[in-house]
Amino acid sequence: MSVRMSLSTFCLSLLLVGVAAAADSLNCREKGSWPFGPSLAVAHDASRNLAFCGSGGGVYVLDVSNPAQPLKLSDAIRTRGVVQGLCYQANRLYIAADEAGLEIWDMTNPEAPARLGYCDTPGQAQGVAVAGDYAYVADGSLRVISVADPAHPNEVGYCDTLGDARGVAVDGNYAYVANGSSGLRVISVADPAHPSEVGYYDTPDYAYGVAVAGDYAYVADEDSGLRVISVADPAHPSEVGYYDTPNWAFGVAVSGGYAYVADGNSGLRVISVSDPAHPTEVGYHDTPDWAYGVAVAGDYAYVGDYSSMRVISVSDPAHPTEVGYHDTPACAYGVAVAGDYAYVADGVAGLRVISISDPAHPTEIGFCDTPGYANGVAVAGDYVYVADGSSGLRVISVSDPAHPTEVGFCDTPGGAVGVAVAGYYAYVADGGSGLRVISVSDPAHPSEVGYRDTPGEARGVAVAGSYAYVADRDAGLRVIEFYGGGIEESFKPQAASPKPPPTIVSGALFLEEASSRKPQAASLLDVTGRKVAELHAGANDVSRLVPGVYFVRAASCKLSAVSCHKVVIQR
């Protein structure tokens, strides 16, 4: 009996392991990553003038002792999830890493950060605050994690907030949770093993971020702006004032008598809260992208602005002024690889060039910030072709990968989403404007030579031979034939011409003699108009040519003539 039970237990273990593995990977493993993307969170070390800028699945460590020129010290922090929240305290950086939970990094040497430990919370870690030996993580609920041993952080308690915990601040024995559609929740953490809700205030919109100063909690409440809530009686929090910011309030920090709000498309808003019942905007700085996170230290506000971190002087709160910034990548939408380099179409951050000579440690070596939204990318020779949204096709020289440079562009009529390159042509999936065919024979002056308006919305394209295969969203797959620039079929027979060759041939292409009995010669052209063979009357061996579409042109035709006959050569 004991043997049977052991065997049963062993089989069950194998089954569980198989299920777990299938949910994560099968016959594949990650070799390395260049995980950087949108900047959603920032933190600051005032004693050493360091800024920590979350960027996708990593963190940039920046020296901001000269705020006008932030200097990157390290990009070695690579997290297992997207960085949603940061908290710095005493040489340790605590990271809310979305589905990967909490990570703790040693920042004693900012140029060589080292991971100390992690705790994989059950939800999606969005925010983190630290007090004493405990980290408080907003991950849909509130998780209390002991960090007394940073190499082995472990959960000691939790409180189900009955909402979507997004942000958290701790003051004394209370944690204040920005709880999405359930507003502000006040949690007693006097006993960290048994946190319990003691009060709440349901804000009108979606609570994303929270900061606490004195007897007040300041909530970034998305479309309802900044809400000021008295927590003098934690069991009965009550709103005493608000300021409706122009866009969506995602993050908030409080310093002195001012609240600094990361307000989405409206940048940084500076709001006087010296009278909490009547908060008033006194100044603002409209950042170039979407402001998601904000930290304040001394005379500077550090704003996580999706595709960059902006350093803004707030020494005069009525006139906040940007003094410096550090670009970060945005969202990786497309990738092409050639040799030791990967070329990434990175949304608002344009083209990023990543060295993959060591696949375990991909490293960015250069970038070119395109004017639009980089959606797709293809590479051929020394040039990269970027489908750049409303800015069409951009042609970028990567002969020096560390310094990619735009050399030409063609502004397509729609929104360029995908691109493929074959021969001298770039094929662009141009959204509502279908497929655009662009000659890139002169990379400095690309020009449209053909197009086909598809019934749906062209989102992707691949090319094989003379056919372009277009992913046309709701209209499925479209197969489009391109004849070649400057070539069209003639439908008017010429009296002196021999009988046209058959449309589809295999092995040999046969030309009949002309009625005049004079020797008959012709040229065979590929779809680019390039002559690939001389033809003569009788059988012509074409078995060694690549299958595809070609054109037969009589030798008597002038170069400017367009009297050609199409043939398809197949194996």
LUMKE-50825 format. One line per field, with one value per residue (C-alpha): x, y, z; residue in one letter. Coordinates in nm, 3 decimals. Layout:
! LUMKE-50825
px: c(X;...);
py: c(Y;...);
pz: c(Z;...);
type: c(A;...);
***
This chain:
! LUMKE-50825
px: c(0.000;0.277;0.450;0.128;0.070;0.425;0.387;0.055;0.207;0.502;0.271;0.065;0.382;0.482;0.137;0.152;0.501;0.389;0.093;0.306;0.568;0.307;0.171;0.515;0.711;0.760;1.099;1.205;1.399;1.486;1.851;1.867;1.665;1.674;1.356;1.329;1.004;0.759;0.860;0.581;0.760;1.043;1.224;1.502;1.803;1.851;2.173;2.357;2.163;2.046;1.725;1.577;1.370;1.152;1.150;0.949;1.111;1.416;1.540;1.786;2.009;2.086;2.325;2.125;2.382;2.366;1.989;2.039;2.236;2.125;2.401;2.320;2.525;2.367;2.096;2.179;1.850;1.639;1.322;1.104;0.802;0.714;0.820;0.501;0.623;0.950;1.051;1.405;1.526;1.873;2.065;1.784;1.547;1.210;1.035;0.671;0.723;0.368;0.311;0.657;0.566;0.827;1.198;1.470;1.798;2.114;2.214;2.529;2.721;2.482;2.698;2.667;2.329;2.270;1.943;1.902;1.576;1.215;0.868;0.621;0.288;-0.030;-0.163;-0.002;0.224;0.148;0.280;0.513;0.594;0.841;0.840;1.078;1.117;0.808;0.721;0.360;0.267;-0.048;-0.116;-0.495;-0.503;-0.253;0.033;0.258;0.606;0.885;1.211;1.416;1.615;1.621;1.760;1.450;1.150;0.833;0.469;0.346;-0.002;-0.252;-0.578;-0.828;-0.925;-1.224;-1.108;-0.798;-0.514;-0.290;-0.089;0.005;0.149;0.234;0.222;0.253;0.035;-0.174;-0.139;-0.339;-0.433;-0.543;-0.789;-0.905;-1.283;-1.316;-1.137;-0.916;-0.890;-0.734;-0.567;-0.432;-0.088;-0.019;-0.006;0.163;0.055;-0.311;-0.370;-0.733;-0.940;-1.059;-1.210;-1.254;-1.364;-1.505;-1.361;-1.569;-1.339;-1.047;-0.784;-0.439;-0.194;-0.180;0.048;0.007;0.121;0.002;-0.368;-0.440;-0.426;-0.391;-0.539;-0.470;-0.819;-0.782;-1.050;-1.155;-0.815;-0.670;-0.885;-0.788;-0.912;-0.887;-0.755;-0.737;-0.988;-0.866;-1.195;-1.393;-1.190;-1.375;-1.309;-1.242;-1.144;-1.047;-0.895;-1.011;-0.697;-0.735;-0.644;-0.608;-0.432;-0.211;0.049;0.097;0.374;0.352;0.629;0.596;0.257;0.227;0.093;0.263;0.033;0.138;-0.161;-0.130;-0.141;-0.136;0.206;0.297;0.047;0.156;-0.129;-0.117;-0.264;-0.179;-0.556;-0.660;-1.025;-0.945;-0.657;-0.555;-0.331;-0.045;0.166;0.221;0.464;0.326;0.563;0.602;0.438;0.210;0.302;0.246;0.471;0.629;0.882;0.995;1.325;1.437;1.381;1.319;1.034;1.118;0.842;0.807;0.675;0.626;0.911;1.147;1.215;1.182;1.369;1.165;1.275;1.000;1.203;0.934;0.617;0.426;0.669;0.797;1.066;1.225;1.601;1.691;1.565;1.670;1.515;1.385;1.242;0.867;0.675;0.848;0.618;0.847;1.193;1.430;1.769;2.080;2.420;2.497;2.219;1.849;1.655;1.349;1.053;0.980;0.668;0.718;1.086;1.159;1.428;1.650;1.966;2.050;2.376;2.303;2.661;2.620;2.260;2.258;2.327;2.163;2.277;2.143;2.418;2.226;1.886;1.713;1.403;1.163;0.899;0.599;0.515;0.749;0.529;0.723;1.080;1.274;1.646;1.833;2.204;2.306;1.951;1.664;1.311;1.065;0.685;0.634;0.260;0.140;0.497;0.506;0.821;1.153;1.482;1.765;2.130;2.281;2.624;2.739;2.501;2.596;2.480;2.179;2.080;1.770;1.861;1.519;1.146;0.821;0.506;0.235;-0.133;-0.246;-0.078;0.226;0.207;0.414;0.697;0.882;1.169;1.250;1.497;1.461;1.115;0.966;0.613;0.425;0.108;-0.052;-0.362;-0.674;-0.473;-0.386;-0.055;0.194;0.492;0.787;1.102;1.410;1.667;1.779;1.748;1.773;1.470;1.221;0.914;0.584;0.559;0.247;-0.036;-0.343;-0.623;-0.735;-1.092;-0.988;-0.703;-0.355;-0.163;0.119;0.295;0.531;0.679;0.777;0.867;0.634;0.357;0.285;0.078;-0.114;-0.275;-0.585;-0.744;-1.118;-1.073;-0.828;-0.534;-0.495;-0.251;-0.132;0.087;0.324;0.433;0.738;0.802;0.768;0.635;0.280;0.139;0.041;-0.301;-0.255;-0.094;0.167;0.155;0.527;0.549;0.567;0.300;0.323;0.488;0.266;0.169;0.307;0.626;0.846;1.204;1.202;1.054;0.966;0.955;0.815;0.976;0.828;0.636;0.912;1.153;1.406;1.597;1.381;1.543;1.397;1.491;1.362;1.312;1.244;0.982;1.229;1.280;1.632;1.731;1.810;1.847;1.865;1.603;1.605;1.358;1.297;1.350;1.524;1.647;1.499;1.528;1.796;1.594;1.412;1.042;0.823;0.688;0.898;0.839;0.935;1.023;1.102;1.448;1.298;1.114;1.272;1.372;1.082;0.828;0.592;0.493;0.575;0.425;0.409;0.517;0.525;0.821;0.772;0.969);
py: c(0.000;0.241;0.173;0.240;0.567;0.681;0.602;0.786;1.088;1.081;1.073;1.358;1.560;1.503;1.611;1.933;2.012;1.955;2.188;2.458;2.435;2.451;2.775;2.935;2.774;2.456;2.360;2.725;2.941;3.309;3.367;3.742;4.061;4.429;4.499;4.877;5.051;5.313;5.519;5.490;5.538;5.743;5.763;5.980;5.952;6.308;6.235;6.118;6.310;5.993;5.942;5.601;5.589;5.287;5.190;4.887;4.586;4.774;5.079;5.345;5.479;5.845;6.095;6.419;6.628;6.844;6.844;6.992;6.687;6.364;6.107;5.738;5.538;5.199;5.008;4.680;4.655;4.416;4.305;4.003;4.223;4.577;4.842;5.003;5.151;5.245;5.323;5.407;5.381;5.342;5.208;4.976;5.012;4.843;4.771;4.690;4.474;4.398;4.022;3.952;4.105;4.282;4.299;4.441;4.576;4.684;5.033;5.074;5.102;5.277;5.176;4.807;4.740;4.387;4.202;4.101;3.913;3.904;3.805;3.699;3.845;3.677;3.979;4.250;4.474;4.836;5.040;5.003;5.190;5.094;5.165;4.995;4.628;4.606;4.675;4.746;4.641;4.737;4.441;4.441;4.409;4.517;4.274;4.321;4.180;4.150;4.285;4.242;3.987;4.146;3.829;3.641;3.877;3.700;3.790;3.811;3.948;4.093;4.284;4.234;4.588;4.472;4.676;4.726;4.851;5.070;5.291;5.297;5.538;5.464;5.702;5.582;5.280;5.326;5.236;5.447;5.260;5.415;5.143;5.211;5.239;5.187;5.510;5.548;5.267;5.321;5.007;4.965;4.800;4.825;4.445;4.376;4.012;4.112;4.437;4.546;4.816;5.082;5.334;5.437;5.720;5.640;5.898;5.990;5.829;5.582;5.625;5.569;5.733;5.861;6.074;6.159;6.473;6.565;6.500;6.477;6.218;6.346;6.114;6.121;6.025;5.995;6.205;6.368;6.521;6.575;6.491;6.617;6.387;6.447;6.141;6.309;6.043;5.737;5.556;5.833;5.989;6.274;6.489;6.853;6.986;6.900;7.042;6.903;6.885;6.919;6.559;6.231;6.240;5.929;6.020;6.268;6.388;6.649;6.882;7.199;7.351;7.206;6.892;6.790;6.593;6.377;6.457;6.241;6.442;6.768;6.710;6.830;7.043;7.236;7.285;7.490;7.297;7.551;7.572;7.205;7.305;7.518;7.366;7.597;7.543;7.793;7.664;7.383;7.240;7.051;6.759;6.618;6.281;6.132;6.206;5.895;5.923;6.204;6.240;6.565;6.644;6.993;7.231;6.963;6.742;6.422;6.313;5.970;6.086;5.753;5.792;5.992;6.125;6.504;6.711;7.020;7.306;7.401;7.658;7.898;7.686;7.939;7.893;7.533;7.500;7.196;7.196;6.851;6.511;6.155;5.967;5.618;5.368;5.341;5.034;4.781;4.709;4.557;4.405;4.311;4.142;4.159;4.033;4.131;4.390;4.396;4.698;4.776;4.990;5.150;5.364;5.726;5.652;5.574;5.326;5.160;4.972;4.681;4.486;4.113;3.993;3.852;3.722;3.690;4.061;4.269;4.633;4.948;5.122;5.384;5.525;5.753;5.934;5.927;6.201;5.970;5.643;5.360;5.054;4.829;4.782;4.604;4.600;4.557;4.621;4.946;5.077;5.029;5.107;5.218;5.226;5.542;5.589;5.927;6.009;5.734;5.546;5.660;5.543;5.531;5.459;5.213;5.193;5.319;5.134;5.356;5.664;5.574;5.868;5.935;5.988;6.001;5.952;5.909;6.036;5.780;5.886;5.661;5.540;5.322;5.015;4.744;4.727;4.465;4.518;4.317;4.428;4.799;4.827;4.879;4.749;4.945;4.832;5.175;5.123;5.254;5.336;4.975;4.863;5.126;5.026;5.262;5.260;5.281;5.247;5.594;5.576;5.954;6.004;5.717;5.755;5.574;5.368;5.166;5.103;4.890;5.008;4.707;4.670;4.650;4.810;4.699;4.611;4.383;4.276;4.004;3.966;3.656;3.681;3.930;3.886;4.090;3.924;4.180;4.127;4.340;4.324;4.251;4.174;3.889;3.810;3.988;3.862;4.148;4.127;4.412;4.438;4.656;5.027;5.157;4.827;4.757;4.497;4.599;4.490;4.614;4.354;4.487;4.365;4.294;4.114;3.739;3.544;3.630;3.364;3.149;3.305;3.024;2.842;2.580;2.500;2.662;2.982;2.945;3.241;3.193;3.339;3.661;3.633;3.830;3.540;3.792;3.687;3.772;3.882;3.997;4.070;3.908;4.156;4.095;4.291;4.572;4.628;4.480;4.267;3.913;3.736;3.781;3.576;3.438;3.267;2.911;2.752;2.955;2.781;2.957;2.668;2.843;3.158;3.217;3.136;3.443;3.709;3.831;4.043;3.978;4.290;4.283;4.412;4.656;4.838;5.159;5.185;5.419;5.181;4.988;4.716;4.406;4.066;3.907;3.550;3.346;3.111;2.814;2.502);
pz: c(0.000;0.088;-0.244;-0.436;-0.253;-0.318;-0.689;-0.699;-0.527;-0.770;-1.074;-0.933;-0.883;-1.245;-1.358;-1.158;-1.279;-1.638;-1.597;-1.437;-1.709;-1.985;-1.841;-1.863;-2.145;-2.345;-2.488;-2.474;-2.233;-2.224;-2.303;-2.242;-2.267;-2.342;-2.147;-2.150;-2.235;-2.100;-1.798;-1.542;-1.209;-1.060;-0.726;-0.586;-0.356;-0.228;-0.039;-0.351;-0.619;-0.788;-0.979;-1.052;-1.369;-1.433;-1.801;-1.908;-1.743;-1.618;-1.428;-1.534;-1.257;-1.325;-1.170;-1.148;-0.960;-1.273;-1.337;-1.683;-1.793;-1.624;-1.662;-1.694;-1.445;-1.504;-1.688;-1.514;-1.325;-1.527;-1.357;-1.420;-1.484;-1.593;-1.341;-1.205;-0.876;-0.703;-0.347;-0.240;0.118;0.272;-0.029;-0.129;-0.422;-0.385;-0.714;-0.773;-1.082;-1.195;-1.234;-1.085;-0.747;-0.530;-0.610;-0.381;-0.522;-0.344;-0.461;-0.250;-0.577;-0.818;-1.114;-1.024;-0.864;-0.736;-0.685;-0.321;-0.332;-0.446;-0.332;-0.599;-0.488;-0.613;-0.802;-1.014;-0.807;-0.898;-0.606;-0.307;0.013;0.286;0.659;0.903;0.828;0.609;0.248;0.164;-0.188;-0.376;-0.604;-0.633;-0.254;0.013;0.079;0.383;0.324;0.576;0.432;0.751;0.551;0.204;0.047;0.159;0.175;0.277;0.307;0.667;0.613;0.366;0.350;0.069;-0.028;-0.237;-0.535;-0.746;-0.527;-0.745;-0.510;-0.143;0.114;0.477;0.770;1.129;1.190;0.876;0.510;0.267;-0.049;-0.379;-0.463;-0.818;-0.849;-0.471;-0.383;-0.075;0.181;0.525;0.662;1.013;1.003;1.376;1.363;1.027;1.036;1.057;0.863;0.876;0.710;0.953;0.713;0.351;0.124;-0.220;-0.459;-0.766;-1.025;-1.028;-0.756;-0.909;-0.670;-0.313;-0.096;0.272;0.453;0.802;0.845;0.474;0.200;-0.156;-0.417;-0.791;-0.907;-1.285;-1.461;-1.132;-1.069;-0.720;-0.417;-0.072;0.205;0.577;0.762;1.103;1.205;1.010;1.072;0.903;0.619;0.448;0.143;0.226;-0.116;-0.471;-0.787;-1.120;-1.334;-1.713;-1.798;-1.605;-1.270;-1.239;-0.978;-0.693;-0.462;-0.186;-0.074;0.129;0.063;-0.288;-0.451;-0.774;-1.002;-1.299;-1.518;-1.826;-2.147;-1.950;-1.793;-1.445;-1.251;-0.942;-0.695;-0.377;-0.084;0.184;0.227;0.186;0.148;-0.157;-0.357;-0.640;-0.941;-0.939;-1.227;-1.474;-1.725;-2.022;-2.076;-2.429;-2.362;-2.093;-1.731;-1.516;-1.212;-1.009;-0.728;-0.566;-0.394;-0.305;-0.593;-0.855;-0.968;-1.155;-1.391;-1.551;-1.889;-2.067;-2.319;-2.096;-1.749;-1.727;-1.466;-1.380;-1.159;-0.912;-0.718;-0.839;-0.820;-1.028;-1.317;-1.328;-1.593;-1.751;-1.703;-1.829;-1.936;-2.008;-2.298;-2.231;-2.478;-2.522;-2.648;-2.870;-3.165;-3.425;-3.459;-3.741;-3.704;-3.920;-3.809;-3.452;-3.427;-3.355;-3.476;-3.266;-3.374;-3.039;-3.075;-2.977;-2.904;-3.269;-3.374;-3.114;-3.215;-2.984;-2.994;-2.964;-3.011;-2.659;-2.665;-2.287;-2.246;-2.522;-2.503;-2.667;-2.863;-3.061;-3.152;-3.400;-3.278;-3.572;-3.599;-3.582;-3.408;-3.503;-3.559;-3.793;-3.914;-4.188;-4.262;-4.591;-4.626;-4.458;-4.430;-4.192;-4.306;-4.039;-4.073;-3.871;-3.840;-3.967;-4.074;-4.337;-4.431;-4.284;-4.434;-4.180;-4.248;-4.001;-4.164;-3.823;-3.587;-3.294;-3.484;-3.700;-3.922;-4.129;-4.494;-4.659;-4.617;-4.807;-4.641;-4.709;-4.713;-4.428;-4.111;-4.179;-3.956;-4.123;-4.377;-4.582;-4.825;-5.138;-5.404;-5.468;-5.317;-4.973;-4.924;-4.660;-4.483;-4.457;-4.247;-4.421;-4.735;-4.807;-4.956;-5.080;-5.292;-5.258;-5.466;-5.244;-5.523;-5.412;-5.031;-5.000;-5.226;-5.181;-5.401;-5.437;-5.757;-5.689;-5.448;-5.386;-5.161;-4.958;-4.826;-4.462;-4.268;-4.374;-4.057;-4.170;-4.489;-4.610;-4.959;-5.156;-5.523;-5.690;-5.436;-5.127;-4.856;-4.656;-4.315;-4.370;-4.026;-4.062;-4.433;-4.371;-4.598;-4.932;-5.196;-5.416;-5.725;-5.808;-6.172;-6.112;-6.146;-6.501;-6.640;-6.748;-6.979;-7.331;-7.448;-7.806;-8.037;-8.277;-8.637;-8.662;-8.328;-8.301;-8.120;-7.746;-7.533;-7.309;-6.974;-6.755;-6.845;-6.682;-6.781;-7.125;-7.264;-7.636;-7.877;-8.226;-8.536;-8.672;-9.000;-9.175;-9.108;-8.976;-8.666;-8.363;-8.034;-7.702;-7.343;-7.024;-6.739;-6.369;-6.175;-6.105;-6.480;-6.472;-6.772;-6.656;-6.992;-7.370;-7.554;-7.909;-8.134;-8.025;-7.682;-7.410;-7.095;-6.791;-6.547;-6.342;-6.282;-5.956;-5.999;-6.024;-6.258;-6.553;-6.862;-7.223;-7.422;-7.793;-7.877;-8.124;-7.846;-7.723;-7.360;-7.297;-7.444;-7.224;-7.470;-7.267;-7.209;-6.867;-6.807;-6.489;-6.454;-6.228;-6.140);
type: c(M;S;V;R;M;S;L;S;T;F;C;L;S;L;L;L;V;G;V;A;A;A;A;D;S;L;N;C;R;E;K;G;S;W;P;F;G;P;S;L;A;V;A;H;D;A;S;R;N;L;A;F;C;G;S;G;G;G;V;Y;V;L;D;V;S;N;P;A;Q;P;L;K;L;S;D;A;I;R;T;R;G;V;V;Q;G;L;C;Y;Q;A;N;R;L;Y;I;A;A;D;E;A;G;L;E;I;W;D;M;T;N;P;E;A;P;A;R;L;G;Y;C;D;T;P;G;Q;A;Q;G;V;A;V;A;G;D;Y;A;Y;V;A;D;G;S;L;R;V;I;S;V;A;D;P;A;H;P;N;E;V;G;Y;C;D;T;L;G;D;A;R;G;V;A;V;D;G;N;Y;A;Y;V;A;N;G;S;S;G;L;R;V;I;S;V;A;D;P;A;H;P;S;E;V;G;Y;Y;D;T;P;D;Y;A;Y;G;V;A;V;A;G;D;Y;A;Y;V;A;D;E;D;S;G;L;R;V;I;S;V;A;D;P;A;H;P;S;E;V;G;Y;Y;D;T;P;N;W;A;F;G;V;A;V;S;G;G;Y;A;Y;V;A;D;G;N;S;G;L;R;V;I;S;V;S;D;P;A;H;P;T;E;V;G;Y;H;D;T;P;D;W;A;Y;G;V;A;V;A;G;D;Y;A;Y;V;G;D;Y;S;S;M;R;V;I;S;V;S;D;P;A;H;P;T;E;V;G;Y;H;D;T;P;A;C;A;Y;G;V;A;V;A;G;D;Y;A;Y;V;A;D;G;V;A;G;L;R;V;I;S;I;S;D;P;A;H;P;T;E;I;G;F;C;D;T;P;G;Y;A;N;G;V;A;V;A;G;D;Y;V;Y;V;A;D;G;S;S;G;L;R;V;I;S;V;S;D;P;A;H;P;T;E;V;G;F;C;D;T;P;G;G;A;V;G;V;A;V;A;G;Y;Y;A;Y;V;A;D;G;G;S;G;L;R;V;I;S;V;S;D;P;A;H;P;S;E;V;G;Y;R;D;T;P;G;E;A;R;G;V;A;V;A;G;S;Y;A;Y;V;A;D;R;D;A;G;L;R;V;I;E;F;Y;G;G;G;I;E;E;S;F;K;P;Q;A;A;S;P;K;P;P;P;T;I;V;S;G;A;L;F;L;E;E;A;S;S;R;K;P;Q;A;A;S;L;L;D;V;T;G;R;K;V;A;E;L;H;A;G;A;N;D;V;S;R;L;V;P;G;V;Y;F;V;R;A;A;S;C;K;L;S;A;V;S;C;H;K;V;V;I;Q;R);
***
